[in-house]
Amino acid sequence: MQLDCDKCRSKALKLASQEKGVSSVALEGEDRDQLVVTGKVDAVCLVKVLRKKFKCVNLVSVQELKENDDNKRNAYHLERVFPVYAMGIPNPSHSSAFHNNHLDISLQTIWDHIREEARFEAEREPILSSFMYASILSHDCLEQALASVLANRLQNPTLLATQLMDIFFNLLMHDESIRRSIRLDLKAFKDRGPSCLSYCSTLLNMPGYHSLQVYRVAHALWGEGRKVLALALKSRVSEVFGIDIHPAAKIGNEILLDHGTRVVIGETAIVGNKVSLMQGVTLGETGKEGGDRHPKVAEGVLVGASAIILGNIRIGEGVKIVAGSLVLKDVPPHSIVAGVPAHVIGRLNEHDPSLTMKHDATKEF
């Protein structure tokens, strides 16, 4: 609810906190004029109580957190706090496009894990309760939550969050391959990134994951001939996250962009499944010639921080490229390369170094 009078805000805060079932009360918004209440409480009745005391209470909207377990905490907040939700999103459960029949069981349960993690964090850090609700708990599926997170991160005065939300949500919900990819990427970040505390923290906080999923949307738009919009999203990601992935590039599943900052992937680059790219990696070209001019990285490759791979060359399966290397020639499968320019310094016994994330090659060689 919105409080337009400075004098009554502290009184309303105190009164609301005394109501039965209220677990936390906070003032939010730029002007601290939005009262956010969480707990097992009848929000409509609470508003009526406050209106009797304060005429300046303006109820915009109330949303109740839908939970199957009655013992779970309910949360209420206003659309005004997070304006992107004002437009509303179609309920995915009523859409023929929303079904998990083609997803593995392990991938189907990721959304359940995310919601449980969000509830736990909201209870442990009450100051984040409204954020967790707006970002995760108010949504019906991972696609809807991801669309919301990306829209809010990338919005600016000319690319409105509501517009971006529609673009992301429609593509995520109607492209089965993207729906699978966003879950496989989440699992890759959680399994391989030591700084990834949970699925929830990856979804909300990892710029590498955000950039990768915006690329997937932009790549679909590029394939539909909507190239200007795809490039606009690419440009916005570069501004916000410092990561530059051309929408025409081809990138597989189970990808990790660890940290992600200063990663550049060119237009004709191809990245296979299960690849891990550290910060500062460049998959670039050697000149201004057109055509196929960027690297082809096979499955299971681990590319160390600030490694540069230039030209239309092939990096074989299971290769480890040591940090800071400059790769200008084809690399045979399951080998280790290092140096400027890079050369082969050894062979690997492990099949996918991208999964073990062992960067140090000095002990063996």
N, C-alpha and C positions, 0 to 999 in steps of 0.2 A: 504494500500500500504506500502511497506517496503522501508525505507530510510537507505542506507548503509553508508552514509557520515555524520559524526558528524556536520560538518560546516553548512550543508544545512537544518538541522532539524528545527531549530528555524525559518528560513526564509520560509520553506514550511508550517509550522504551521500558520504563519502570513498570507501567501498568501491564503491558503485554507479557513481561517476564513473570508476573504474578499469576497469570492465567494457568489453569490446570492443564497439564500435558505439555506445556512449552518447555523445550530443552535448551534452546538458545535463541537470542534475539540480537540483531545487529542493524546498524544504520549503514547503508551502502549508497553507491552512486557518487558522482563528482561533487554534488552539493550535499551529500549525506542526507538526502531527503526521501530515501526509500527504505522502508522498514521490512526486513526479511526475517521470517519466523520459521523455526523448525521444531518438529516434535509431533506427538499424537494429539492434535488439537483441531477443533472445528474452525477452519479459517473464516468461514462466513460469519459465524457467531462472534468470533474475535473482532472482525471488522465492525460489526454492529455495536459492540461494546465500546470500541474506540470512537466511533462516530457520535455516540451519545456524549462523550467527554470532549471531543475535539471536532469541530465543524470542518476543519481543513483537511480531514482525511479523505483522500480521493482513491477509491478502489479502481484499479485499471483492469486487473485480471488475477484470478487465483487458479493455480494448477495443483492438483493433488498427485503425489507420487503413488503410482499403482503397484502394489506388491501383493503376491499371493499369500505370504505369511503375515497374519495380523500382528504378530509380535515385532515385525520390522518397523523401524521408525518411518513415519510419514513426513514429508517436507513440503512446504508451500513457499512459493516465491512469485514475483511479478514478471510478466513479460517485459516490462519496462526496464528491468535491471539488465537483461540481455536482449536488446531489441531485435536480434535476428529471428527470434521465435515468434514475433508478432504476426508474421505471414501465415504460419502454420504449415505443417508437412503432412501429406497423406499418410494414414496409418499403414505401415508396410504389411501388417497382418491381413489387410483387406485387399492387397494387391496381388494380382496373379504373378507378378514378377518376383515376389518375395517367397522363396522356398529354398531349403537347404538340402534338397535331395541329392545334389551332386557334390556336396562337401563331405570330407572325411569326418568321422565322429570327433576326432581330436580338434578339428577346425570348427566344428559346430559349437563346441563347448567354450571356445575362447571368449565369446560375448558374455557368457555366464560368469566366467572368471573375472572379467573386467568389471562387471557390476558389483560382484562381491568385494573386489579390491576397492572400488570407489566408495562403497558403504563403509568399509573399515576405515578408510582415510578420512571420510567425513566425520565419523565418530571420534577419531583420534585427534583431528585438527578441526574443531568446529568452525574456525574462520574460513575453511575451505568448503563448508557444507553446501552453500548456495552455488559455488563454482562447480562442485562435483555433480550437483543435481542438474544444473543447466547444461553441462558438457556431456554427461553420461546417463545419469539415472532418470532423466526425463524422456529418454529416447527408447524406441522399441527394438532397435537393432544396431549392429556395429556400423552399417553403412550410413545410417542417419546421424549417429554420433560423430563419425569421422567427417561427414560433410559439414556438420556444424563447427567442429574444431578448425578445419581448414578455412572455412569461410570467415571465421572470426580472426584467424591469424593473418589472412591475406587482404582483408578489406581495406579500402582507402576511400577518399571522397568521391572517386569516379568509378570504383568497382565496389558496389555496395554488398554488404554481407548477405542480404536477402537474395540478391541476384546470384552471387556465387553459390549460395546454399542450394538453389534450384539446379544450377548446372551440375554441381558435384553429386547431389542426391540422385538426380535422374540417371546419370551415367553409371554411378555405382550400383544402383538397383537393377538396371536393365542389362548389364554386361556381366555375364557369369564368370568370365575369365578374370575380370578385375576383382570381383567379390572373393574369388579364391586367392588371388594374389595378395590382397590387403591382409588376409589372415596368415598366409605363409610368410609374408614379410614381418608381421608382428612376431611370429614365432621365432624367426631368425634373429631379430633384435633381442628378444628375451633370452634365447639360448646362448647367443654368442657375445652379446655386449655386457661386460661386467658392470657397467654403470647403469644398466637397465634394471631398476628395482622390481618392476612388475609390468604386466601387459598394460595396465592402466596408466602408469607413468610414461610408457612408450607412446601410447596414443595421445597423451596430452602434452608431452614435453620434448619429444625427440625431433629436432629439425631435419635430421637425415630421413626419418620415417615420413614426416610430413612432405618433404620435397619429393620423395619417391612416389607417394600416392598422388600428388598433384601431377607429376609426370605421367602417371598411368592415365589420368583423366585427359590430360593434354594430348597424349598419344592417340587416344580414341577420337578426340576431336579432330586431330590432324588426319586420321584415316577417313573421317567423314567429310573432309574438304573444308573444315572450319579452321583454316590455318592461322588466320589473324588472331582469333580468340585463343588458340593454342599457344601462339607466341606471346600473347599478352600475359597468360598465366605463367609461362616460362620466365618472362621478364620480372613479374611480380615476385616469384620465388627467389630469383637472384637478388632482388632488392631486400627481401625480408630475411632470407636464410644464408645468402652468400653461396648458393649452390646453383650451378648452371647445367641443366640437362636439356638437350634439344628434344622437342616432342617427336621428331622423326626417328630418333635412336630406338633400337630394339633391346629391351632389357627383360631378362627372365624372372623367375620367381625365387623366393627365399634369399633375397638380396639384403646385405647389411651395408649401410653407409655410416660407418662409425664416426661420430662427431659430424661428419659431412661437410664442414666448412671448406670452401675453396675447391670442392670437387667439380670438375668440368667433364662432361660427356658429349662428344660431338655428334653431328647430324647422322652420319652413316656408321656410327659405332654399334657394335653388337656385344651384349653382355649376357653370358649364359646363366644357368641356374646355380644357386648356392655360391655366388661370388661375394667376397667381402672386400670393400674398398675403404681404406682409411682416409683421414682428412688430407686435403691438398692433392689428391690424385687427379691427373689429367689424361684423358683419352682424346688426343688431339690429332691435328693434321700437320703436314710438313711444309705446306705452301698454300698458294691461293688457287690451285687447280680444283675444278669441280669433280663431280662423280664420286665413286666409292673411295674414300680417302682417310678413313678412321680405323682404329684397331678393332680386332675381333677377339674377344676374351671368352675362352671356353669355360666349361663348368668347373666349379670347385676351386677357382683361382683366388689366391690371397695377394692383394696389392698393398704394400706398405705405404706409410705416410709420405706424402710429397713425391711419390714416384710419378714419372712422366713417361707415357707410352705414345709414340708418335707414328703416324702413317698407317697405311693399309697393310698391317702385319697381323699375324696370328699368334696368340698366346695359348699354348696347348693346355689340355685338361690338367688340373691339379698342380699348377705352377705356383711357386712362391716368388714374388718380386720384392726384394729387400727395399726398405725405406730409402728414399732419396735417389733411386736408380733412374737412369735415362735409357729407355728401351727403344731401339731403332730397328731391330731385326726380329724375325720369327723366333719363338721360344719353344723348344720341344716339350712334350708333356712330362709332368712329374719331375721337373727340374727346378733348381734354385738359381736365380740370376741376381747379380748385384753389380754396381759400379756405374761410372759415367765415361764412355757408354757402357751399358750393361753387358755382361758375359756370363755364361753358365759356370757356376762354382761348385755344383754338386747335384746329387739326385735325391729324391724324396721317397721314403718308404710309405708314408701316409697317402691315402687316396685323395682326400679333400683337405688341404691345409686351411682352406677358408673356414672349416668347421672347428678345427682345433685352435686357430688363431695364435699359433706360436710364431712370433716374428723374428726371434733371435737366431741368426745363422752362424754366429761367430764361434760357438762352442764346438760345432762339428767340423767347421771348415776354417 
